[in-house]
């Protein structure tokens, strides 16, 4: 089987001076962005997946790479198992006093902060700025007079109300809040579910960019006031209009050295997650105007293609990593665990050029993949692609299995499993039923060898088909078509895993590579 580790399955740079949206066809939800000198940095939500809070870098706002994660693991024992929908929500990034600052909240534990002088080299341990429940989406702001503030929102599921923006005074070093703060904007009447605030100052006005109206049907609101505490004027500056870009909101404003203005935001695409778009932006009468006013209604609509930002040069095409040959001694930045990582889950040194995943008991009473912390996942990076994984299976006990999964609220996986009758290839479907999860075996075949290649083909609307091969040439389809689904606040994930549903085991599987390529259109 020919192996291509450099295939790009989604490229926003059209290489003719223009780009297409989305600039990242991947679930980098709730993006925020800044420029520092000639460099741009973007952060995004990561929820329960660890390492968490990815930091991406670009030279031109179109071509991006993941360079680091702010959070190695969350310092609470409950995150050692999957806490779907919890974890890192809506971060913000700023550059102040020659340092990078990232603030984020977890909905149940409070507000956190980390800093660094170089995002490429890692981040300081987390500072717990405020221990609280239901305060979310924090964004720091340092005013011209040296005073520091934190603007935030609220999660009704935790605190009983939402659609309110809140402002607190903060220590200039970002380590703690100086008061309980005050409500500065009530969106219940005209901007329900206003959240994700980002604060800026320009021409004497304080601005808060904030999404409202809900994730899919919503819009981008901008507030402005001459006083940081308000009262704030409000205006809708970006909406779906007649386009097919639903809920264009939640993001950040950035200015290039050349004086251009851009707004980076997400669009919810169900199984694909909250993918990232970029809109041109300008200022008219001290209000931002985003996108293009296609509908002539005074509110901007998203663009599908546009001239690339003027950054004083042309830079090479680059995209986040996907494929992996596991030749490095550290885990690639495309990978995140389903919960806080533990050293016992894997090894990159036991066998050079492979990642060894151990068939550990998956640490939950159900034995289901859904509850396993040791699934190694990565984001979908395109609307259509194929993913192949080659592994060698070395089981210890009955119930040991290893394979490839498409993971979300519903999931399907293809695995090689040790049974009382010998090793078998199994296709299994998992789904919620009656407020709990269950799995059912879809199809099973005798495993002809302990080395196998599993493949999933993902086509439009995230329709997945699975197949396997023992020689890399002849693939046998297995199971039925599976429509991938989003998880809790996240898109579907591609995952590899090894586990035993019932017993402690010393077995393992050595994964030689994972290849992300164009979708397979053959009938092999």
C-alpha positions in Angstrom: 0.0 0.0 0.0 1.4 3.4 -1.0 1.7 5.6 2.1 1.4 9.4 1.7 2.1 11.3 4.9 1.9 14.8 3.4 -1.6 14.8 1.7 -3.6 18.0 2.3 -7.3 17.2 2.4 -8.5 20.8 2.9 -6.7 23.9 1.6 -8.1 27.4 2.1 -5.3 29.1 0.2 -6.3 29.2 -3.5 -2.7 30.3 -4.4 -4.0 32.9 -6.7 -4.2 35.8 -4.2 -7.5 34.6 -2.8 -8.7 32.2 -0.1 -11.9 30.2 0.5 -13.9 29.7 3.6 -13.7 27.9 5.9 -10.0 28.7 6.5 -9.9 25.7 8.8 -12.4 22.9 8.1 -12.0 21.6 11.6 -13.6 21.9 15.0 -11.5 24.8 16.4 -14.6 26.1 18.2 -15.0 29.6 19.7 -11.8 30.9 18.1 -10.0 34.0 19.3 -7.1 35.6 17.4 -4.3 38.2 17.9 -1.4 39.6 16.0 2.0 40.0 17.5 4.5 41.7 15.1 4.3 39.7 11.9 2.7 36.6 13.5 -0.9 35.6 14.1 -2.1 33.3 16.9 -5.4 31.6 17.3 -6.8 29.6 20.3 -10.0 27.5 20.5 -12.1 25.4 22.9 -11.2 21.8 23.5 -13.7 20.7 26.2 -12.7 17.3 27.7 -10.0 16.5 25.1 -6.4 16.6 26.4 -3.9 18.1 25.9 -6.3 21.0 25.7 -6.7 24.5 24.4 -4.8 24.4 21.1 -2.7 27.3 19.9 -2.3 27.8 16.2 0.1 30.1 14.3 -0.1 31.7 10.9 1.8 34.4 8.9 -1.1 35.3 6.7 -4.4 34.4 8.6 -5.1 31.7 5.9 -2.4 29.0 6.5 -2.3 27.7 10.0 -0.4 25.1 12.1 -1.0 23.9 15.7 2.1 24.8 17.7 1.2 24.0 21.3 -1.4 23.4 23.9 -2.0 25.5 26.9 -3.3 22.7 29.1 -1.5 19.4 29.6 -4.2 18.1 31.8 -6.9 19.6 34.0 -6.0 19.5 37.7 -9.2 17.8 38.9 -9.6 14.0 39.3 -13.0 13.8 37.5 -11.2 14.8 34.3 -9.3 11.5 34.4 -12.4 10.0 32.8 -14.3 11.6 29.9 -16.3 14.6 31.0 -18.2 15.2 27.8 -19.2 18.9 27.3 -17.1 20.1 30.2 -13.5 21.1 30.4 -12.0 24.0 28.4 -14.7 26.5 27.2 -14.2 29.6 24.9 -10.7 30.8 25.6 -9.3 34.3 24.9 -5.8 35.2 23.9 -4.0 38.6 24.4 -0.5 40.0 24.2 0.3 42.4 27.1 3.4 43.5 28.9 5.6 41.4 26.5 3.7 38.2 27.4 1.0 36.1 25.9 -2.0 35.6 28.1 -4.7 33.0 27.7 -7.9 32.9 29.9 -10.6 30.3 29.8 -13.2 28.8 32.1 -14.4 25.4 32.9 -18.1 25.6 33.7 -17.9 23.8 37.0 -14.5 24.8 38.4 -14.0 28.4 37.5 -11.7 30.8 35.5 -8.1 30.0 34.7 -5.1 31.8 33.2 -1.7 30.9 31.8 1.1 33.0 30.2 4.2 32.5 28.1 6.8 34.5 26.4 6.9 32.1 23.5 3.8 30.0 22.5 6.0 27.6 20.5 7.8 26.5 23.7 4.9 25.8 26.1 2.9 27.5 28.8 3.1 28.2 32.5 1.1 26.1 34.9 -2.5 27.2 35.3 -3.5 29.9 37.7 -6.9 29.5 39.2 -8.1 33.1 38.9 -11.6 32.5 40.4 -13.2 29.4 41.8 -16.8 29.6 40.7 -19.5 27.7 38.9 -21.3 29.0 35.8 -18.9 31.9 34.9 -17.8 31.3 31.4 -16.0 32.9 28.3 -13.6 35.2 30.2 -11.7 37.8 28.3 -9.1 40.1 29.9 -8.7 43.8 29.1 -5.9 46.2 30.2 -6.9 49.8 30.0 -4.7 52.8 29.1 -4.7 53.9 32.8 -3.2 50.6 34.0 -6.4 49.1 35.4 -7.2 45.6 34.4 -10.7 44.0 33.9 -12.3 40.7 33.0 -15.4 40.5 30.9 -17.4 37.2 31.1 -20.7 35.5 30.5 -22.8 32.9 32.3 -24.0 29.4 31.7 -27.7 28.9 32.7 -27.1 25.2 33.2 -24.8 26.0 36.1 -26.0 29.3 37.5 -29.6 29.6 36.5 -29.5 32.5 34.1 -27.7 33.5 30.8 -27.8 36.3 28.2 -25.9 38.6 30.6 -22.4 40.1 30.2 -20.4 40.8 33.3 -17.3 43.0 34.1 -15.0 42.6 37.0 -11.8 44.4 38.1 -8.7 42.3 37.9 -5.2 42.4 39.3 -3.0 43.7 36.5 -1.0 40.4 36.7 -4.2 38.5 35.9 -4.0 36.2 39.0 -7.2 37.2 40.7 -10.3 39.3 40.5 -10.6 42.4 42.7 -14.4 42.4 43.1 -17.5 40.4 42.3 -18.1 42.6 39.3 -21.3 44.0 37.8 -23.6 43.2 35.0 -22.9 45.5 32.1 -25.3 44.3 29.4 -28.6 42.4 29.4 -29.2 40.6 26.1 -32.5 38.9 27.1 -34.7 41.3 25.0 -32.8 41.8 21.8 -29.7 39.5 22.0 -30.7 36.3 23.8 -27.9 33.9 24.7 -25.3 36.6 24.3 -21.9 35.1 25.4 -18.3 34.8 24.3 -17.4 38.5 24.8 -14.2 39.9 23.5 -13.3 43.4 24.6 -11.3 46.0 22.7 -10.7 49.8 22.7 -10.6 52.0 19.6 -11.0 55.8 19.1 -12.1 56.3 22.7 -14.8 53.6 22.5 -14.9 50.4 24.5 -16.1 47.6 22.2 -17.4 44.2 23.1 -17.8 41.7 20.3 -20.2 39.0 21.4 -22.3 36.2 19.6 -26.0 36.1 20.3 -29.1 34.2 19.2 -27.7 30.7 19.7 -25.0 28.6 18.1 -26.8 27.7 14.8 -29.4 30.5 14.2 -27.4 33.3 15.8 -25.6 36.4 14.8 -22.6 38.6 15.7 -23.4 41.5 18.0 -21.1 44.4 18.7 -21.5 46.7 21.7 -19.8 50.1 22.2 -19.6 52.7 25.0 -17.4 55.6 26.0 -17.5 54.2 29.5 -16.2 50.6 30.2 -19.2 50.0 32.5 -21.7 51.3 29.9 -24.4 51.9 29.0 -23.6 50.1 25.7 -25.1 50.7 22.3 -25.7 47.5 20.4 -25.7 46.5 16.7 -25.9 43.3 14.7 -22.9 43.4 12.3 -22.9 39.9 10.8 -25.7 37.3 10.1 -26.4 34.4 7.8 -28.8 36.3 5.6 -29.3 34.5 2.3 -26.1 32.5 2.6 -25.6 28.9 3.7 -23.3 30.0 6.5 -25.4 29.5 9.6 -24.8 31.2 12.9 -21.7 33.3 11.8 -20.5 34.5 15.1 -18.1 33.9 18.2 -14.7 35.0 17.3 -12.1 37.7 17.3 -11.1 40.9 15.5 -7.5 41.3 14.3 -5.7 44.1 12.4 -2.8 43.5 10.0 0.3 45.7 9.9 -1.0 47.1 6.6 -4.2 48.4 8.4 -6.6 45.8 7.2 -9.2 44.4 9.6 -10.5 40.8 9.7 -12.9 38.9 11.8 -12.4 35.2 12.5 -15.4 33.2 13.7 -17.0 29.7 13.6 -19.9 28.0 11.8 -21.5 24.9 13.3 -21.5 22.1 10.8 -22.9 19.3 13.0 -20.7 16.3 12.7 -17.8 18.4 11.4 -18.0 20.6 14.5 -17.5 24.4 14.6 -15.3 25.2 11.6 -13.4 28.4 11.2 -14.2 31.2 8.7 -12.7 34.6 8.1 -14.5 37.8 7.1 -13.2 41.1 5.8 -14.0 43.9 8.1 -13.9 47.7 8.0 -14.9 50.6 10.3 -17.7 53.0 9.3 -18.7 55.7 11.8 -16.8 53.9 14.6 -18.8 50.7 14.0 -17.3 47.5 12.5 -18.8 46.3 9.2 -18.2 42.6 8.5 -18.4 40.4 5.5 -20.3 41.7 2.4 -23.7 43.3 2.5 -25.2 40.9 -0.1 -28.8 41.4 1.0 -28.6 45.2 1.2 -30.1 45.1 4.6 -27.3 47.0 6.4 -25.9 43.8 8.0 -23.0 41.9 6.6 -23.2 38.3 5.3 -20.3 35.8 5.2 -18.1 35.5 2.1 -17.2 32.2 0.4 -14.0 33.5 -1.3 -12.1 36.7 -0.8 -8.8 38.4 -1.5 -6.1 37.2 1.0 -5.0 39.6 3.7 -2.2 42.1 2.8 0.6 40.9 5.1 3.5 42.2 3.0 4.4 38.8 1.4 3.3 35.4 0.3 3.7 32.4 2.5 3.7 28.7 1.9 0.6 26.6 2.1 0.3 24.9 5.4 -2.4 23.1 7.3 -2.7 21.3 10.7 -1.0 17.9 10.8 -3.2 14.8 10.3 -1.2 11.8 9.2 1.4 10.3 11.6 4.2 7.7 11.2 5.0 7.8 14.9 8.7 8.3 14.3 9.1 11.0 16.8 9.6 10.5 20.6 6.7 12.8 21.5 3.1 12.6 20.5 2.1 14.7 17.4 0.1 17.8 18.0 -2.8 16.4 15.9 -3.6 14.0 18.8 -5.7 14.5 21.9 -6.9 11.9 24.5 -10.5 11.5 25.4 -9.6 12.6 29.0 -6.6 13.5 31.0 -3.7 11.5 29.6 -1.7 8.9 31.6 1.7 7.6 30.8 0.5 4.0 31.1 -1.8 4.4 28.0 0.9 4.3 25.4 4.6 4.3 24.5 6.6 5.8 21.6 9.8 4.2 22.7 9.0 0.5 23.2 9.2 0.0 19.5 10.8 2.7 17.3 8.5 4.0 14.6 5.3 2.8 16.2 3.0 3.9 18.9 2.2 1.1 21.3 -1.3 1.3 22.8 -1.9 -1.0 25.8 -5.0 -3.0 26.1 -5.8 -1.8 29.5 -9.1 -2.3 31.2 -11.0 0.8 30.2 -11.7 1.8 33.8 -15.4 1.9 33.7 -18.1 -0.5 34.8 -19.8 -0.7 31.4 -16.8 -1.7 29.4 -18.0 0.5 26.5 -15.7 2.5 24.3 -17.9 5.6 25.0 -16.6 5.7 28.6 -12.9 5.0 27.8 -10.4 7.7 28.6 -7.6 6.2 26.5 -9.0 6.8 23.0 -6.4 8.8 21.0 -8.4 11.2 18.8 -8.0 13.9 16.2 -10.3 16.3 14.5 -11.9 15.9 11.1 -10.0 18.3 8.8 -12.1 18.2 5.7 -15.7 17.4 4.5 -14.4 14.2 2.7 -11.4 12.1 3.5 -10.2 8.6 4.2 -8.3 7.5 7.3 -6.3 4.3 7.4 -4.4 2.8 10.4 -2.0 -0.1 10.3 -1.5 -2.1 13.5 0.0 -5.3 14.8 -2.0 -7.0 17.5 -0.3 -8.7 20.5 -3.2 -9.7 22.8 -2.9 -11.1 26.3 -6.4 -12.0 27.4 -9.8 -12.6 25.9 -11.5 -9.3 25.3 -8.3 -7.5 24.2 -9.0 -5.4 21.2 -7.6 -2.5 19.2 -8.9 -0.5 16.3 -10.1 2.6 14.5 -13.2 4.6 15.5 -15.4 7.4 14.4 -16.5 8.8 17.7 -19.3 11.1 18.7 -22.7 10.9 20.4 -23.1 7.8 18.3 -20.0 5.9 17.2 -18.8 3.0 15.2 -15.5 1.2 15.4 -13.6 -1.5 13.6 -11.3 -3.6 15.7 -9.3 -6.8 16.0 -10.4 -8.7 19.1 -9.2 -11.8 20.9 -12.1 -14.1 21.5 -12.5 -17.7 22.8 -12.5 -18.8 19.1 -9.4 -16.8 18.2 -8.8 -13.3 16.8 -11.7 -11.7 15.0 -12.4 -8.5 13.0 -15.4 -6.9 14.6 -17.5 -3.9 13.6 -19.4 -2.4 16.5 -22.0 0.4 16.8 -22.6 2.4 20.0 -25.5 4.7 20.8 -27.4 6.2 23.6 -30.6 4.4 24.7 -32.8 5.2 27.7 -30.2 7.7 29.1 -27.4 5.2 28.9 -25.1 3.7 26.3 -25.1 0.4 24.6 -23.1 -1.3 21.9 -24.1 -4.0 19.4 -22.0 -6.1 17.1 -22.7 -5.3 13.5 -20.5 -7.8 11.7 -17.6 -10.1 12.5 -15.0 -12.1 10.5 -12.1 -14.4 11.3 -8.8 -12.5 11.5 -6.4 -14.0 9.0 -3.4 -12.3 10.5 -2.4 -10.2 13.5 -1.3 -7.3 11.2 -4.2 -5.5 9.7 -5.1 -2.2 8.1 -8.4 -0.6 9.0 -9.9 2.1 6.9 -12.8 4.5 7.2 -14.0 6.5 4.2 -15.8 9.7 5.1 -18.0 11.3 2.4 -20.3 14.3 2.2 -22.6 14.8 5.2 -20.1 12.7 7.2 -21.3 9.4 5.9 -18.7 6.8 6.8 -18.0 3.3 5.5 -15.4 0.9 7.0 -13.2 -1.7 5.5 -10.1 -3.8 6.4 -7.2 -5.4 4.6 -4.4 -7.9 5.5 -2.2 -7.1 2.5 -2.8 -3.3 2.0 -4.2 -4.0 -1.5 -7.5 -5.8 -1.1 -10.0 -4.2 1.2 -13.1 -5.8 2.4 -16.1 -3.6 3.4 -17.7 -4.4 6.7 -20.7 -3.1 8.5 -23.3 -0.7 7.2 -23.0 3.0 6.3 -22.6 5.1 9.5 -23.7 8.7 9.7 -21.2 10.4 12.1 -22.7 12.6 14.7 -21.4 15.4 16.8 -20.5 14.9 20.5 -21.3 17.2 23.4 -20.4 20.7 22.0 -17.8 19.1 19.7 -17.7 17.5 16.2 -17.1 13.9 15.5 -13.5 12.6 16.1 -11.3 10.1 14.4 -9.8 7.8 17.0 -7.4 4.8 17.5 -7.5 2.7 20.7 -6.6 -0.4 22.5 -8.5 -1.8 25.5 -10.1 -4.7 27.3 -13.7 -4.2 28.2 -13.7 -6.6 31.2 -10.2 -7.5 32.5 -6.8 -6.2 33.3 -4.4 -7.2 30.6 -0.8 -6.9 29.5 -1.6 -7.0 25.8 -1.0 -4.2 23.3 -1.2 -3.1 19.7 1.6 -1.4 17.8 0.2 1.2 15.3 2.7 1.7 12.5 0.9 4.7 11.0 -2.3 6.6 10.5 -2.8 8.1 7.1 -5.4 10.8 6.2 -5.9 11.0 2.5 -8.5 11.9 -0.1 -11.6 9.7 0.1 -11.4 6.3 -1.6 -13.8 6.2 -4.5 -13.0 2.7 -5.5 -15.0 -0.4 -4.6 -12.1 -2.3 -3.1 
